[in-house]
Amino acid sequence: MPRYCPLCGGRLVYDNSVKLYVCQSCGAMLTLEDIIRERDRIASLARGGDVRKRDAREYLRWWTSSKRQSEED
Ligand SMILES: [Zn+2]
C-alpha cells in the first residue's frame, strides 16, 4: 500500500533491496518506524509548542486525511 513522505508529502516507494521506503520527491529513505515517528512528532506539535494551535490542527487533519487516501489505492 502506498505511503506518503512525512517530510514533503511525496510518494514513498518501498525498496525491497534496502528494506526502506524511498521518497520519489525528496529522496528521503525511511523505515516504517521513521514514518510513524514523524507522524507522532507532527501530532505532538499539534498539541502544543509555539506553533499556533489552530494551524497545527489543520495541518494534522490534512496529514491524516492524505494518509487515509493513500490507503485506498
Ligand atoms: Zn519526501
N, CA, C, O and the ligand as a Tripos MOL2 file, in Angstrom:
@<TRIPOS>MOLECULE
protein
  293   291    74     0     0
PROTEIN
NO_CHARGES

@<TRIPOS>ATOM
      1 N           0.8540   -1.2080    0.0000 N.3       1 MET1
      2 CA          0.0000    0.0000    0.0000 C.3       1 MET1
      3 C           0.8780    1.2410    0.0000 C.2       1 MET1
      4 O           1.8360    1.3280    0.7680 O.2       1 MET1
      5 N           0.5560    2.1930   -0.8500 N.am      2 PRO2
      6 CA          1.4170    3.3760   -0.9460 C.3       2 PRO2
      7 C           1.3630    4.2510    0.3020 C.2       2 PRO2
      8 O           0.3260    4.3610    0.9570 O.2       2 PRO2
      9 N           2.4770    4.8590    0.6110 N.am      3 ARG3
     10 CA          2.5610    5.7860    1.7360 C.3       3 ARG3
     11 C           3.1660    7.0770    1.2200 C.2       3 ARG3
     12 O           3.7550    7.1360    0.1410 O.2       3 ARG3
     13 N           2.9960    8.1130    2.0370 N.am      4 TYR4
     14 CA          3.4880    9.4140    1.6100 C.3       4 TYR4
     15 C           4.5260    9.9330    2.5930 C.2       4 TYR4
     16 O           4.4480    9.6900    3.7970 O.2       4 TYR4
     17 N           5.4900   10.6470    2.0540 N.am      5 CYS5
     18 CA          6.6150   11.1510    2.8150 C.3       5 CYS5
     19 C           6.1440   12.1380    3.8840 C.2       5 CYS5
     20 O           5.4430   13.0970    3.5620 O.2       5 CYS5
     21 N           6.5180   11.9210    5.1600 N.am      6 PRO6
     22 CA          6.1180   12.8580    6.2140 C.3       6 PRO6
     23 C           6.8750   14.1740    6.1170 C.2       6 PRO6
     24 O           6.4880   15.1560    6.7500 O.2       6 PRO6
     25 N           7.9340   14.2080    5.3430 N.am      7 LEU7
     26 CA          8.7500   15.4210    5.2250 C.3       7 LEU7
     27 C           8.2390   16.3520    4.1330 C.2       7 LEU7
     28 O           8.1960   17.5690    4.3180 O.2       7 LEU7
     29 N           7.8510   15.7810    2.9930 N.am      8 CYS8
     30 CA          7.4720   16.6410    1.8680 C.3       8 CYS8
     31 C           6.1310   16.2630    1.2690 C.2       8 CYS8
     32 O           5.6090   16.9980    0.4310 O.2       8 CYS8
     33 N           5.5550   15.1300    1.6760 N.am      9 GLY9
     34 CA          4.2640   14.7150    1.1080 C.3       9 GLY9
     35 C           4.3880   13.9580   -0.1980 C.2       9 GLY9
     36 O           3.3840   13.5890   -0.8080 O.2       9 GLY9
     37 N           5.6230   13.7240   -0.6310 N.am     10 GLY10
     38 CA          5.8470   12.9600   -1.8660 C.3      10 GLY10
     39 C           5.5100   11.4870   -1.6870 C.2      10 GLY10
     40 O           5.3340   10.9990   -0.5700 O.2      10 GLY10
     41 N           5.4280   10.8040   -2.7990 N.am     11 ARG11
     42 CA          5.0660    9.3960   -2.7600 C.3      11 ARG11
     43 C           6.2690    8.5490   -2.3160 C.2      11 ARG11
     44 O           7.3910    8.7490   -2.7800 O.2      11 ARG11
     45 N           6.0120    7.6150   -1.4230 N.am     12 LEU12
     46 CA          7.0570    6.7050   -0.9710 C.3      12 LEU12
     47 C           6.9020    5.3680   -1.6800 C.2      12 LEU12
     48 O           5.8000    4.8310   -1.7970 O.2      12 LEU12
     49 N           8.0220    4.8450   -2.1490 N.am     13 VAL13
     50 CA          8.0230    3.5320   -2.7900 C.3      13 VAL13
     51 C           8.9190    2.6160   -1.9620 C.2      13 VAL13
     52 O          10.0470    2.9710   -1.6210 O.2      13 VAL13
     53 N           8.3950    1.4300   -1.6420 N.am     14 TYR14
     54 CA          9.1820    0.5010   -0.8400 C.3      14 TYR14
     55 C          10.2420   -0.1640   -1.7040 C.2      14 TYR14
     56 O           9.9430   -0.7480   -2.7450 O.2      14 TYR14
     57 N          11.4820   -0.0640   -1.2530 N.am     15 ASP15
     58 CA         12.5750   -0.6990   -1.9720 C.3      15 ASP15
     59 C          12.9890   -1.9570   -1.2160 C.2      15 ASP15
     60 O          13.5850   -1.9030   -0.1410 O.2      15 ASP15
     61 N          12.6490   -3.0790   -1.8200 N.am     16 ASN16
     62 CA         12.8970   -4.3570   -1.1580 C.3      16 ASN16
     63 C          14.3690   -4.6540   -0.9300 C.2      16 ASN16
     64 O          14.7190   -5.3430    0.0290 O.2      16 ASN16
     65 N          15.2290   -4.1480   -1.7920 N.am     17 SER17
     66 CA         16.6470   -4.4740   -1.6720 C.3      17 SER17
     67 C          17.2650   -3.8240   -0.4350 C.2      17 SER17
     68 O          18.1770   -4.3840    0.1730 O.2      17 SER17
     69 N          16.7720   -2.6450   -0.0630 N.am     18 VAL18
     70 CA         17.3100   -1.9860    1.1300 C.3      18 VAL18
     71 C          16.3250   -2.0050    2.2970 C.2      18 VAL18
     72 O          16.6530   -1.5780    3.4030 O.2      18 VAL18
     73 N          15.0970   -2.5110    2.0360 N.am     19 LYS19
     74 CA         14.0460   -2.6130    3.0480 C.3      19 LYS19
     75 C          13.6960   -1.2520    3.6630 C.2      19 LYS19
     76 O          13.5000   -1.1120    4.8700 O.2      19 LYS19
     77 N          13.6300   -0.2600    2.7710 N.am     20 LEU20
     78 CA         13.2930    1.0950    3.1980 C.3      20 LEU20
     79 C          12.2760    1.6950    2.2340 C.2      20 LEU20
     80 O          12.1890    1.3030    1.0700 O.2      20 LEU20
     81 N          11.5150    2.6490    2.7440 N.am     21 TYR21
     82 CA         10.6480    3.4350    1.8730 C.3      21 TYR21
     83 C          11.4640    4.6100    1.3360 C.2      21 TYR21
     84 O          12.0900    5.3440    2.1000 O.2      21 TYR21
     85 N          11.4490    4.7760    0.0320 N.am     22 VAL22
     86 CA         12.2070    5.8540   -0.5960 C.3      22 VAL22
     87 C          11.2290    6.8630   -1.1770 C.2      22 VAL22
     88 O          10.3320    6.5120   -1.9430 O.2      22 VAL22
     89 N          11.4200    8.1340   -0.7950 N.am     23 CYS23
     90 CA         10.5590    9.2030   -1.2980 C.3      23 CYS23
     91 C          10.9330    9.5240   -2.7360 C.2      23 CYS23
     92 O          12.0980    9.7710   -3.0490 O.2      23 CYS23
     93 N           9.9140    9.5190   -3.6170 N.am     24 GLN24
     94 CA         10.1550    9.8150   -5.0330 C.3      24 GLN24
     95 C          10.3480   11.3040   -5.2650 C.2      24 GLN24
     96 O          10.7760   11.7250   -6.3400 O.2      24 GLN24
     97 N          10.0240   12.1060   -4.2370 N.am     25 SER25
     98 CA         10.0890   13.5470   -4.4040 C.3      25 SER25
     99 C          11.3640   14.1450   -3.8090 C.2      25 SER25
    100 O          12.0770   14.8820   -4.4910 O.2      25 SER25
    101 N          11.6610   13.8300   -2.5290 N.am     26 CYS26
    102 CA         12.8400   14.4390   -1.9020 C.3      26 CYS26
    103 C          13.9710   13.4460   -1.6960 C.2      26 CYS26
    104 O          15.0650   13.8350   -1.2870 O.2      26 CYS26
    105 N          13.7270   12.1750   -1.9720 N.am     27 GLY27
    106 CA         14.7840   11.1770   -1.8710 C.3      27 GLY27
    107 C          15.0390   10.6470   -0.4710 C.2      27 GLY27
    108 O          15.9850    9.8870   -0.2630 O.2      27 GLY27
    109 N          14.1940   11.0440    0.5130 N.am     28 ALA28
    110 CA         14.3540   10.5560    1.8760 C.3      28 ALA28
    111 C          14.1890    9.0380    1.9020 C.2      28 ALA28
    112 O          13.3520    8.4800    1.1930 O.2      28 ALA28
    113 N          14.9980    8.3810    2.7280 N.am     29 MET29
    114 CA         14.8680    6.9350    2.8960 C.3      29 MET29
    115 C          14.4270    6.6880    4.3270 C.2      29 MET29
    116 O          15.1120    7.0700    5.2750 O.2      29 MET29
    117 N          13.2810    6.0480    4.4730 N.am     30 LEU30
    118 CA         12.6530    5.9260    5.7800 C.3      30 LEU30
    119 C          12.2290    4.4950    6.0530 C.2      30 LEU30
    120 O          11.7900    3.7760    5.1560 O.2      30 LEU30
    121 N          12.3700    4.0960    7.3160 N.am     31 THR31
    122 CA         11.7410    2.8620    7.7410 C.3      31 THR31
    123 C          10.2940    3.1800    8.1130 C.2      31 THR31
    124 O           9.9260    4.3410    8.2920 O.2      31 THR31
    125 N           9.4950    2.1490    8.2240 N.am     32 LEU32
    126 CA          8.1160    2.3650    8.6400 C.3      32 LEU32
    127 C           8.0980    3.0370   10.0180 C.2      32 LEU32
    128 O           7.2450    3.8790   10.2990 O.2      32 LEU32
    129 N           9.0480    2.6530   10.8640 N.am     33 GLU33
    130 CA          9.1870    3.2660   12.1860 C.3      33 GLU33
    131 C           9.4460    4.7780   12.0920 C.2      33 GLU33
    132 O           8.8890    5.5700   12.8530 O.2      33 GLU33
    133 N          10.3070    5.1520   11.1370 N.am     34 ASP34
    134 CA         10.5850    6.5850   10.9230 C.3      34 ASP34
    135 C           9.3150    7.3330   10.5140 C.2      34 ASP34
    136 O           9.0510    8.4410   10.9810 O.2      34 ASP34
    137 N           8.5450    6.7110    9.6410 N.am     35 ILE35
    138 CA          7.3240    7.3570    9.1650 C.3      35 ILE35
    139 C           6.3640    7.5740   10.3300 C.2      35 ILE35
    140 O           5.7650    8.6400   10.4660 O.2      35 ILE35
    141 N           6.2270    6.5480   11.1700 N.am     36 ILE36
    142 CA          5.3420    6.6430   12.3320 C.3      36 ILE36
    143 C           5.8620    7.6820   13.3210 C.2      36 ILE36
    144 O           5.0840    8.4430   13.8960 O.2      36 ILE36
    145 N           7.1800    7.7120   13.5160 N.am     37 ARG37
    146 CA          7.7690    8.6700   14.4500 C.3      37 ARG37
    147 C           7.5400   10.1080   13.9670 C.2      37 ARG37
    148 O           7.2000   10.9830   14.7630 O.2      37 ARG37
    149 N           7.7270   10.3470   12.6730 N.am     38 GLU38
    150 CA          7.4710   11.6790   12.1210 C.3      38 GLU38
    151 C           6.0080   12.0650   12.2920 C.2      38 GLU38
    152 O           5.6930   13.2080   12.6240 O.2      38 GLU38
    153 N           5.1120   11.0960   12.0620 N.am     39 ARG39
    154 CA          3.6900   11.3650   12.2070 C.3      39 ARG39
    155 C           3.3890   11.7620   13.6560 C.2      39 ARG39
    156 O           2.6320   12.6980   13.9120 O.2      39 ARG39
    157 N           3.9920   11.0390   14.5910 N.am     40 ASP40
    158 CA          3.7830   11.3410   16.0180 C.3      40 ASP40
    159 C           4.3590   12.7040   16.3870 C.2      40 ASP40
    160 O           3.8010   13.4150   17.2230 O.2      40 ASP40
    161 N           5.4780   13.0640   15.7620 N.am     41 ARG41
    162 CA          6.0920   14.3540   16.0440 C.3      41 ARG41
    163 C           5.1680   15.4810   15.5730 C.2      41 ARG41
    164 O           5.0100   16.4920   16.2570 O.2      41 ARG41
    165 N           4.5650   15.2950   14.4060 N.am     42 ILE42
    166 CA          3.6140   16.2850   13.8990 C.3      42 ILE42
    167 C           2.4090   16.3700   14.8350 C.2      42 ILE42
    168 O           1.9000   17.4530   15.1200 O.2      42 ILE42
    169 N           1.9630   15.1930   15.3100 N.am     43 ALA43
    170 CA          0.8230   15.1790   16.2310 C.3      43 ALA43
    171 C           1.1520   15.9040   17.5290 C.2      43 ALA43
    172 O           0.3000   16.5960   18.0860 O.2      43 ALA43
    173 N           2.3860   15.7500   18.0170 N.am     44 SER44
    174 CA          2.7480   16.4290   19.2570 C.3      44 SER44
    175 C           2.8930   17.9300   19.0390 C.2      44 SER44
    176 O           2.6230   18.7200   19.9440 O.2      44 SER44
    177 N           3.3210   18.3290   17.8360 N.am     45 LEU45
    178 CA          3.3410   19.7600   17.5030 C.3      45 LEU45
    179 C           1.9270   20.3270   17.5500 C.2      45 LEU45
    180 O           1.7070   21.4630   17.9700 O.2      45 LEU45
    181 N           0.9770   19.5090   17.1100 N.am     46 ALA46
    182 CA         -0.4170   19.9530   17.0720 C.3      46 ALA46
    183 C          -0.9730   20.1550   18.4790 C.2      46 ALA46
    184 O          -1.9140   20.9230   18.6760 O.2      46 ALA46
    185 N          -0.3930   19.4690   19.4450 N.am     47 ARG47
    186 CA         -0.8970   19.5690   20.8180 C.3      47 ARG47
    187 C          -0.3350   20.7610   21.5840 C.2      47 ARG47
    188 O          -0.9000   21.1660   22.5990 O.2      47 ARG47
    189 N           0.7570   21.3180   21.1130 N.am     48 GLY48
    190 CA          1.3230   22.4050   21.9040 C.3      48 GLY48
    191 C           2.4950   23.0590   21.2180 C.2      48 GLY48
    192 O           2.5300   23.1570   19.9920 O.2      48 GLY48
    193 N           3.4500   23.5060   21.9960 N.am     49 GLY49
    194 CA          4.6000   24.1780   21.4330 C.3      49 GLY49
    195 C           4.2420   25.5920   21.0210 C.2      49 GLY49
    196 O           3.2000   26.1210   21.4060 O.2      49 GLY49
    197 N           5.1270   26.2030   20.2270 N.am     50 ASP50
    198 CA          4.8900   27.6000   19.8610 C.3      50 ASP50
    199 C           4.1840   27.7450   18.5110 C.2      50 ASP50
    200 O           3.9880   28.8510   18.0060 O.2      50 ASP50
    201 N           3.8110   26.5990   17.9430 N.am     51 VAL51
    202 CA          3.0130   26.6490   16.7190 C.3      51 VAL51
    203 C           1.6020   27.0990   17.1020 C.2      51 VAL51
    204 O           1.0610   26.6460   18.1100 O.2      51 VAL51
    205 N           1.0150   27.9710   16.3150 N.am     52 ARG52
    206 CA         -0.3690   28.3550   16.6060 C.3      52 ARG52
    207 C          -1.2510   27.1100   16.5280 C.2      52 ARG52
    208 O          -1.2500   26.3930   15.5280 O.2      52 ARG52
    209 N          -1.9900   26.8730   17.5860 N.am     53 LYS53
    210 CA         -2.6610   25.5880   17.7430 C.3      53 LYS53
    211 C          -3.6400   25.2790   16.6030 C.2      53 LYS53
    212 O          -3.7200   24.1440   16.1340 O.2      53 LYS53
    213 N          -4.3720   26.2880   16.1710 N.am     54 ARG54
    214 CA         -5.3600   26.0090   15.1430 C.3      54 ARG54
    215 C          -4.6840   25.6040   13.8380 C.2      54 ARG54
    216 O          -5.1480   24.6880   13.1600 O.2      54 ARG54
    217 N          -3.6040   26.2690   13.4860 N.am     55 ASP55
    218 CA         -2.8840   25.9180   12.2680 C.3      55 ASP55
    219 C          -2.3400   24.4990   12.3310 C.2      55 ASP55
    220 O          -2.3940   23.7530   11.3540 O.2      55 ASP55
    221 N          -1.8160   24.1410   13.4970 N.am     56 ALA56
    222 CA         -1.2540   22.8090   13.6550 C.3      56 ALA56
    223 C          -2.3320   21.7420   13.5170 C.2      56 ALA56
    224 O          -2.1130   20.6900   12.9160 O.2      56 ALA56
    225 N          -3.4920   22.0300   14.0800 N.am     57 ARG57
    226 CA         -4.5940   21.0710   13.9450 C.3      57 ARG57
    227 C          -5.0230   20.9100   12.4920 C.2      57 ARG57
    228 O          -5.3030   19.8010   12.0360 O.2      57 ARG57
    229 N          -5.0710   22.0260   11.7700 N.am     58 GLU58
    230 CA         -5.4110   21.9550   10.3350 C.3      58 GLU58
    231 C          -4.3900   21.0930    9.5950 C.2      58 GLU58
    232 O          -4.7450   20.2820    8.7400 O.2      58 GLU58
    233 N          -3.1320   21.2810    9.9350 N.am     59 TYR59
    234 CA         -2.0810   20.5250    9.2780 C.3      59 TYR59
    235 C          -2.2210   19.0440    9.5870 C.2      59 TYR59
    236 O          -2.0910   18.1960    8.7040 O.2      59 TYR59
    237 N          -2.4890   18.7440   10.8540 N.am     60 LEU60
    238 CA         -2.6390   17.3510   11.2510 C.3      60 LEU60
    239 C          -3.8200   16.7180   10.5230 C.2      60 LEU60
    240 O          -3.7450   15.5710   10.0830 O.2      60 LEU60
    241 N          -4.9010   17.4670   10.4000 N.am     61 ARG61
    242 CA         -6.0750   16.9410    9.6930 C.3      61 ARG61
    243 C          -5.7280   16.6500    8.2400 C.2      61 ARG61
    244 O          -6.1250   15.6240    7.6870 O.2      61 ARG61
    245 N          -4.9680   17.5840    7.6160 N.am     62 TRP62
    246 CA         -4.5360   17.3690    6.2440 C.3      62 TRP62
    247 C          -3.6800   16.1150    6.1500 C.2      62 TRP62
    248 O          -3.8360   15.2970    5.2430 O.2      62 TRP62
    249 N          -2.7700   15.9840    7.1150 N.am     63 TRP63
    250 CA         -1.8270   14.8690    7.0630 C.3      63 TRP63
    251 C          -2.5550   13.5410    7.2180 C.2      63 TRP63
    252 O          -2.3130   12.6070    6.4540 O.2      63 TRP63
    253 N          -3.4450   13.4510    8.2040 N.am     64 THR64
    254 CA         -4.1400   12.1970    8.4390 C.3      64 THR64
    255 C          -5.0940   11.8840    7.2970 C.2      64 THR64
    256 O          -5.2700   10.7170    6.9480 O.2      64 THR64
    257 N          -5.7180   12.9140    6.7020 N.am     65 SER65
    258 CA         -6.6260   12.6240    5.5890 C.3      65 SER65
    259 C          -5.8470   12.2100    4.3460 C.2      65 SER65
    260 O          -6.3310   11.3940    3.5620 O.2      65 SER65
    261 N          -4.6510   12.7580    4.1530 N.am     66 SER66
    262 CA         -3.8770   12.3280    2.9890 C.3      66 SER66
    263 C          -3.3810   10.9040    3.1880 C.2      66 SER66
    264 O          -3.2320   10.1470    2.2280 O.2      66 SER66
    265 N          -3.1290   10.5460    4.4390 N.am     67 LYS67
    266 CA         -2.7420    9.1610    4.7190 C.3      67 LYS67
    267 C          -3.9010    8.2190    4.4260 C.2      67 LYS67
    268 O          -3.7160    7.1570    3.8330 O.2      67 LYS67
    269 N          -5.1060    8.6210    4.8510 N.am     68 ARG68
    270 CA         -6.2690    7.7730    4.6200 C.3      68 ARG68
    271 C          -6.4780    7.5480    3.1190 C.2      68 ARG68
    272 O          -6.7360    6.4280    2.6790 O.2      68 ARG68
    273 N          -6.3620    8.6320    2.3420 N.am     69 GLN69
    274 CA         -6.4960    8.4920    0.8840 C.3      69 GLN69
    275 C          -5.4580    7.5140    0.3300 C.2      69 GLN69
    276 O          -5.7420    6.7320   -0.5770 O.2      69 GLN69
    277 N          -4.2660    7.5740    0.8880 N.am     70 SER70
    278 CA         -3.1960    6.7430    0.3620 C.3      70 SER70
    279 C          -3.4910    5.2540    0.5630 C.2      70 SER70
    280 O          -2.9840    4.4090   -0.1750 O.2      70 SER70
    281 N          -4.3000    4.9460    1.5510 N.am     71 GLU71
    282 CA         -4.6050    3.5370    1.7980 C.3      71 GLU71
    283 C          -5.7170    3.0170    0.9030 C.2      71 GLU71
    284 O          -6.0170    1.8230    0.8990 O.2      71 GLU71
    285 N          -6.3240    3.9160    0.1470 N.am     72 GLU72
    286 CA         -7.3920    3.4760   -0.7460 C.3      72 GLU72
    287 C          -6.8870    2.9960   -2.1010 C.2      72 GLU72
    288 O          -7.5670    2.2280   -2.7820 O.2      72 GLU72
    289 N          -5.7060    3.4430   -2.4920 N.am     73 ASP73
    290 CA         -5.2430    2.9720   -3.8150 C.3      73 ASP73
    291 C          -4.1030    1.9820   -3.7540 C.2      73 ASP73
    292 O          -3.6320    1.5170   -4.7920 O.2      73 ASP73
    293 ZN          9.8900   13.4590    0.7030 Zn       74 ZN74
@<TRIPOS>BOND
     1     1     2 1
     2     2     3 1
     3     3     4 2
     4     3     5 am
     5     5     6 1
     6     6     7 1
     7     7     8 2
     8     7     9 am
     9     9    10 1
    10    10    11 1
    11    11    12 2
    12    11    13 am
    13    13    14 1
    14    14    15 1
    15    15    16 2
    16    15    17 am
    17    17    18 1
    18    18    19 1
    19    19    20 2
    20    19    21 am
    21    21    22 1
    22    22    23 1
    23    23    24 2
    24    23    25 am
    25    25    26 1
    26    26    27 1
    27    27    28 2
    28    27    29 am
    29    29    30 1
    30    30    31 1
    31    31    32 2
    32    31    33 am
    33    33    34 1
    34    34    35 1
    35    35    36 2
    36    35    37 am
    37    37    38 1
    38    38    39 1
    39    39    40 2
    40    39    41 am
    41    41    42 1
    42    42    43 1
    43    43    44 2
    44    43    45 am
    45    45    46 1
    46    46    47 1
    47    47    48 2
    48    47    49 am
    49    49    50 1
    50    50    51 1
    51    51    52 2
    52    51    53 am
    53    53    54 1
    54    54    55 1
    55    55    56 2
    56    55    57 am
    57    57    58 1
    58    58    59 1
    59    59    60 2
    60    59    61 am
    61    61    62 1
    62    62    63 1
    63    63    64 2
    64    63    65 am
    65    65    66 1
    66    66    67 1
    67    67    68 2
    68    67    69 am
    69    69    70 1
    70    70    71 1
    71    71    72 2
    72    71    73 am
    73    73    74 1
    74    74    75 1
    75    75    76 2
    76    75    77 am
    77    77    78 1
    78    78    79 1
    79    79    80 2
    80    79    81 am
    81    81    82 1
    82    82    83 1
    83    83    84 2
    84    83    85 am
    85    85    86 1
    86    86    87 1
    87    87    88 2
    88    87    89 am
    89    89    90 1
    90    90    91 1
    91    91    92 2
    92    91    93 am
    93    93    94 1
    94    94    95 1
    95    95    96 2
    96    95    97 am
    97    97    98 1
    98    98    99 1
    99    99   100 2
   100    99   101 am
   101   101   102 1
   102   102   103 1
   103   103   104 2
   104   103   105 am
   105   105   106 1
   106   106   107 1
   107   107   108 2
   108   107   109 am
   109   109   110 1
   110   110   111 1
   111   111   112 2
   112   111   113 am
   113   113   114 1
   114   114   115 1
   115   115   116 2
   116   115   117 am
   117   117   118 1
   118   118   119 1
   119   119   120 2
   120   119   121 am
   121   121   122 1
   122   122   123 1
   123   123   124 2
   124   123   125 am
   125   125   126 1
   126   126   127 1
   127   127   128 2
   128   127   129 am
   129   129   130 1
   130   130   131 1
   131   131   132 2
   132   131   133 am
   133   133   134 1
   134   134   135 1
   135   135   136 2
   136   135   137 am
   137   137   138 1
   138   138   139 1
   139   139   140 2
   140   139   141 am
   141   141   142 1
   142   142   143 1
   143   143   144 2
   144   143   145 am
   145   145   146 1
   146   146   147 1
   147   147   148 2
   148   147   149 am
   149   149   150 1
   150   150   151 1
   151   151   152 2
   152   151   153 am
   153   153   154 1
   154   154   155 1
   155   155   156 2
   156   155   157 am
   157   157   158 1
   158   158   159 1
   159   159   160 2
   160   159   161 am
   161   161   162 1
   162   162   163 1
   163   163   164 2
   164   163   165 am
   165   165   166 1
   166   166   167 1
   167   167   168 2
   168   167   169 am
   169   169   170 1
   170   170   171 1
   171   171   172 2
   172   171   173 am
   173   173   174 1
   174   174   175 1
   175   175   176 2
   176   175   177 am
   177   177   178 1
   178   178   179 1
   179   179   180 2
   180   179   181 am
   181   181   182 1
   182   182   183 1
   183   183   184 2
   184   183   185 am
   185   185   186 1
   186   186   187 1
   187   187   188 2
   188   187   189 am
   189   189   190 1
   190   190   191 1
   191   191   192 2
   192   191   193 am
   193   193   194 1
   194   194   195 1
   195   195   196 2
   196   195   197 am
   197   197   198 1
   198   198   199 1
   199   199   200 2
   200   199   201 am
   201   201   202 1
   202   202   203 1
   203   203   204 2
   204   203   205 am
   205   205   206 1
   206   206   207 1
   207   207   208 2
   208   207   209 am
   209   209   210 1
   210   210   211 1
   211   211   212 2
   212   211   213 am
   213   213   214 1
   214   214   215 1
   215   215   216 2
   216   215   217 am
   217   217   218 1
   218   218   219 1
   219   219   220 2
   220   219   221 am
   221   221   222 1
   222   222   223 1
   223   223   224 2
   224   223   225 am
   225   225   226 1
   226   226   227 1
   227   227   228 2
   228   227   229 am
   229   229   230 1
   230   230   231 1
   231   231   232 2
   232   231   233 am
   233   233   234 1
   234   234   235 1
   235   235   236 2
   236   235   237 am
   237   237   238 1
   238   238   239 1
   239   239   240 2
   240   239   241 am
   241   241   242 1
   242   242   243 1
   243   243   244 2
   244   243   245 am
   245   245   246 1
   246   246   247 1
   247   247   248 2
   248   247   249 am
   249   249   250 1
   250   250   251 1
   251   251   252 2
   252   251   253 am
   253   253   254 1
   254   254   255 1
   255   255   256 2
   256   255   257 am
   257   257   258 1
   258   258   259 1
   259   259   260 2
   260   259   261 am
   261   261   262 1
   262   262   263 1
   263   263   264 2
   264   263   265 am
   265   265   266 1
   266   266   267 1
   267   267   268 2
   268   267   269 am
   269   269   270 1
   270   270   271 1
   271   271   272 2
   272   271   273 am
   273   273   274 1
   274   274   275 1
   275   275   276 2
   276   275   277 am
   277   277   278 1
   278   278   279 1
   279   279   280 2
   280   279   281 am
   281   281   282 1
   282   282   283 1
   283   283   284 2
   284   283   285 am
   285   285   286 1
   286   286   287 1
   287   287   288 2
   288   287   289 am
   289   289   290 1
   290   290   291 1
   291   291   292 2
@<TRIPOS>SUBSTRUCTURE
     1 MET1         2 RESIDUE 1 A MET
     2 PRO2         6 RESIDUE 1 A PRO
     3 ARG3        10 RESIDUE 1 A ARG
     4 TYR4        14 RESIDUE 1 A TYR
     5 CYS5        18 RESIDUE 1 A CYS
     6 PRO6        22 RESIDUE 1 A PRO
     7 LEU7        26 RESIDUE 1 A LEU
     8 CYS8        30 RESIDUE 1 A CYS
     9 GLY9        34 RESIDUE 1 A GLY
    10 GLY10       38 RESIDUE 1 A GLY
    11 ARG11       42 RESIDUE 1 A ARG
    12 LEU12       46 RESIDUE 1 A LEU
    13 VAL13       50 RESIDUE 1 A VAL
    14 TYR14       54 RESIDUE 1 A TYR
    15 ASP15       58 RESIDUE 1 A ASP
    16 ASN16       62 RESIDUE 1 A ASN
    17 SER17       66 RESIDUE 1 A SER
    18 VAL18       70 RESIDUE 1 A VAL
    19 LYS19       74 RESIDUE 1 A LYS
    20 LEU20       78 RESIDUE 1 A LEU
    21 TYR21       82 RESIDUE 1 A TYR
    22 VAL22       86 RESIDUE 1 A VAL
    23 CYS23       90 RESIDUE 1 A CYS
    24 GLN24       94 RESIDUE 1 A GLN
    25 SER25       98 RESIDUE 1 A SER
    26 CYS26      102 RESIDUE 1 A CYS
    27 GLY27      106 RESIDUE 1 A GLY
    28 ALA28      110 RESIDUE 1 A ALA
    29 MET29      114 RESIDUE 1 A MET
    30 LEU30      118 RESIDUE 1 A LEU
    31 THR31      122 RESIDUE 1 A THR
    32 LEU32      126 RESIDUE 1 A LEU
    33 GLU33      130 RESIDUE 1 A GLU
    34 ASP34      134 RESIDUE 1 A ASP
    35 ILE35      138 RESIDUE 1 A ILE
    36 ILE36      142 RESIDUE 1 A ILE
    37 ARG37      146 RESIDUE 1 A ARG
    38 GLU38      150 RESIDUE 1 A GLU
    39 ARG39      154 RESIDUE 1 A ARG
    40 ASP40      158 RESIDUE 1 A ASP
    41 ARG41      162 RESIDUE 1 A ARG
    42 ILE42      166 RESIDUE 1 A ILE
    43 ALA43      170 RESIDUE 1 A ALA
    44 SER44      174 RESIDUE 1 A SER
    45 LEU45      178 RESIDUE 1 A LEU
    46 ALA46      182 RESIDUE 1 A ALA
    47 ARG47      186 RESIDUE 1 A ARG
    48 GLY48      190 RESIDUE 1 A GLY
    49 GLY49      194 RESIDUE 1 A GLY
    50 ASP50      198 RESIDUE 1 A ASP
    51 VAL51      202 RESIDUE 1 A VAL
    52 ARG52      206 RESIDUE 1 A ARG
    53 LYS53      210 RESIDUE 1 A LYS
    54 ARG54      214 RESIDUE 1 A ARG
    55 ASP55      218 RESIDUE 1 A ASP
    56 ALA56      222 RESIDUE 1 A ALA
    57 ARG57      226 RESIDUE 1 A ARG
    58 GLU58      230 RESIDUE 1 A GLU
    59 TYR59      234 RESIDUE 1 A TYR
    60 LEU60      238 RESIDUE 1 A LEU
    61 ARG61      242 RESIDUE 1 A ARG
    62 TRP62      246 RESIDUE 1 A TRP
    63 TRP63      250 RESIDUE 1 A TRP
    64 THR64      254 RESIDUE 1 A THR
    65 SER65      258 RESIDUE 1 A SER
    66 SER66      262 RESIDUE 1 A SER
    67 LYS67      266 RESIDUE 1 A LYS
    68 ARG68      270 RESIDUE 1 A ARG
    69 GLN69      274 RESIDUE 1 A GLN
    70 SER70      278 RESIDUE 1 A SER
    71 GLU71      282 RESIDUE 1 A GLU
    72 GLU72      286 RESIDUE 1 A GLU
    73 ASP73      290 RESIDUE 1 A ASP
    74 ZN74       293 GROUP 0 **** ****
